C-alpha cells in the first residue's frame, strides 16, 4: 500500500514508475517501449477518462468516460467514435485491390484495381444506384473536360471532346452538328 505520490519504481534509474498523484493514476516508462501482453482480451474500461500518451504532451489514444474513443497521429486527432457512429479527420486510404463494402451483406462496393487502374462502384442489389443531386456533372480524369451534365428542372447535355453535341429541352432535343 502506497500513499499519494509514492512511486513503485522498476529498472535502472527508475525506468518504469507506477503511482497515484492524489487525482490521477499514472504509469510512466522512460526506456524503450511499453508492452501490455495478455493471453485473452485486453479491455480498457475506465470509470473516468483514460489517456495513452506515446510521449509527454502527446495524445495517442483517449478513452472518454461515457463518451468518445479518440485515435491520434503525431498528436493530431484522426478518428473518433460519436453518438451517431464514427468521425474521420483527413482522408481514408486503403491498399490497392481492397474494397469498401456497405450493407449487411456487403452488396454495395467501392473498389480500385491496381493492375488495370479501374475504379468501380458496384451494387449487387437489383434496386440499382441512385445519384441524388440537383446538378450532376461527369468530367474527365484531369477535370478539364465535361462529358455529361444533368440539371434538375433543366437539360441533360452530352459532350464529345468537351463540345456539347446533344441537349434536352422541354420541347425535345437539340443536336449540335450532324447526325451520322
Helices and strands as residue ranges (DSSP letters): E 7-10, G 12-14, E 16-20, E 25-29, E 50-52, E 61-63, E 69-73, E 76-82, E 85-88, E 99-102, E 108-112, E 119-123, E 135-139, E 146-151, E 156-160, E 163-169, E 172-175
